[in-house]
Amino acid sequence: MDGEALVQAVIGLGLGAEKREKADRPAVRVPADKLATAMKRLREDEALAFDMLLDHTAIDWLAAGTFELVYNLYSTVHGHYLMVAATVPRARPVVPTVSGLWDAAHWQEREVFDLFGVEYDGHPDLRRLFLEDDWQGFPLRKDYTDEDMLRLPK
Amino acid sequence: MGLMTDRLPGLVERIPGGQILVTSIDAVLNWSRSNSLWPLAFGTKCCAIEMLMATGAAHQDLSRFGAEVARQSPRQADMMVVAGAIVKKMAPRMRMLYEQMAEPRYVIATGSCAISGGPFMYNSYSIVRGVDEVVPVDVYVPGCPPRPEAFFWGLMMLQKMIKQGESIARPGLRRKPVLAALPQGIAMEDIREEIRGLLEADNVIDVEKEAHNKVWADKVKVWMAKHLYKP
């Protein structure tokens, strides 16, 4: 399946997915409340069979007031890639976990929680991963600051 | 060697007026210290590829300086090459490694990150802006990363510091830290020549000249006449 056909196939599943522009691989955007269902379909659909979560990260769109959660999927069966993006509000960043579908998501979600403060509903062990347990704040948020940080002079 | 330094003043004091012995031991100790600087195998970032791996390999050959025996244990290391950025989480661990090294211990900070935080200086939540906030540094080697030649230049600077520095009479005396920037136009050949010169100055004795140089012998005679010879 080539990129455009893959995107159309995902949109055709009827999960409210739409094409995400500005991506270097086939990319779709799904609503956050349908993320769990969509991921389950992508994993279990035989024509898609995304059995590998390559990477999960987040983008802080400070001006828009949202986090964009990015999942990069790969299918070892068909050899195709897909990027799935979901947008959650910065004020209350809660999404369902996908760690039940891919074991790799356990640590990936802990990392995103550690650095962005996105909370994963249903994650079995949501603790800080890289930073100390008593760290305050989430340093990859664009508005993060602490008293030790040196600001770039304007 | 740290143990020897601690005990030697006591040993020397038993010989009355042992200045001659003390100066010789200083020179020998500093000579052996400067030529057997065993580095701690400790690299935190890309500088470690240059500082500990490229320089340790055959082409640059760190062993010409007697510094090729990278130790895995800080107890056996004399020199810590801070190759790369230190983050806040690493800083206490690095301080602990430094504390575990036996005296005398030396620190070379290589590269922008170790010197000042480098490109991560601003807007970073994790960087330690210069390892001298955590441990005392003897030699700074600037570069991003420094070439192996520049690192050798810094290592030679450290060797010179050691040779001129600590003495038994004043243990723990250190020279101020230096910035060992490699001057323009210095190539590997020049460093090779400088090493040869240093080694010759250290190890070659002009026997004939020394035989005629009776200054020390005269001093011994004077001392003997003053202290021992009672007619």
Interface residues (C-beta under 8 A of the other chain):
Chain A: F130 L131 E132 P139 Y144 D146 M149 L150 R151 L152
Chain B: K89 M121 Y122 N123 S124 Y125 S126 R129
